[in-house]
């Protein structure tokens, strides 16, 4: 009797859920293996350029702070 209650959900899972699950799984695997799209590649390059620009600005700001307030690093390392 208990086994009869499990057969229907197992059959439904195997016929409906499992195939959909497998199709979606392998579709996502294929998309990952294809790499970045051209738009994603352009966005990544834009973010890299912005990060480099920000790094340069931070170095400039730190140089200014070192000149105007040499002890600023010691104050911020403690907190």
C-alpha positions as CSV (number, residue, x, y, z in Angstrom):
1,X,0.0,0.0,0.0
2,X,2.8,2.4,0.9
3,X,4.6,1.6,-2.3
4,X,1.5,2.5,-4.4
5,X,1.5,6.0,-2.9
6,X,5.1,6.5,-4.1
7,X,4.7,5.2,-7.6
8,X,2.5,8.0,-9.0
9,X,4.8,10.9,-7.8
10,X,7.9,9.0,-9.1
11,X,6.4,8.5,-12.5
12,X,5.3,12.1,-12.7
13,X,8.8,13.2,-11.7
14,X,10.5,10.9,-14.3
15,X,8.1,11.9,-17.1
16,X,7.7,15.6,-16.6
17,X,10.2,17.1,-14.2
18,X,13.4,15.1,-15.0
19,X,13.5,15.8,-18.7
20,X,12.8,19.5,-18.2
21,X,15.5,19.6,-15.6
22,X,18.0,17.9,-17.8
23,X,17.3,20.2,-20.8
24,X,17.7,23.3,-18.7
25,X,20.8,22.0,-17.0
26,X,22.6,21.2,-20.3
27,X,21.4,24.4,-21.9
28,X,23.0,26.4,-19.1
29,X,26.2,24.4,-19.4
30,X,26.3,25.1,-23.1
31,X,25.9,28.9,-22.5
32,X,28.7,28.9,-19.9
33,X,31.0,27.1,-22.2
34,X,30.4,29.5,-25.1
35,X,32.0,32.4,-23.1
36,X,31.0,36.0,-23.0
37,X,28.8,37.7,-25.6
38,X,30.2,40.7,-27.4
39,X,28.0,43.0,-25.2
40,X,29.3,41.4,-22.0
41,X,32.9,41.6,-23.3
42,X,32.4,45.3,-23.9
43,X,30.9,45.9,-20.5
44,X,33.8,44.0,-18.9
45,X,36.3,46.2,-20.8
46,X,34.4,49.3,-19.7
47,X,34.5,48.2,-16.1
48,X,38.2,47.5,-16.3
49,X,38.8,51.0,-17.7
50,X,36.7,52.5,-14.9
51,X,38.6,50.5,-12.2
52,X,42.0,51.7,-13.6
53,X,40.8,55.3,-13.6
54,X,39.6,55.0,-10.0
55,X,42.9,53.4,-9.0
56,X,44.8,56.3,-10.5
57,X,42.5,58.8,-8.7
58,X,43.0,57.0,-5.4
59,X,46.7,57.1,-5.8
60,X,46.5,60.9,-6.6
61,X,44.3,61.5,-3.5
62,X,46.6,59.5,-1.3
63,X,49.6,61.5,-2.6
64,X,47.8,64.8,-1.8
65,X,46.9,63.5,1.7
66,X,50.5,62.4,2.3
67,X,51.6,65.9,1.5
68,X,48.9,67.9,3.4
69,X,48.4,65.5,6.4
70,X,51.2,63.0,6.7
71,X,49.7,61.3,9.8
72,X,46.4,60.4,8.1
73,X,47.4,56.8,7.4
74,X,48.2,56.1,11.1
75,X,44.8,57.5,12.1
76,X,42.9,55.3,9.7
77,X,44.9,52.2,10.3
78,X,43.8,52.2,14.0
79,X,40.1,52.5,13.3
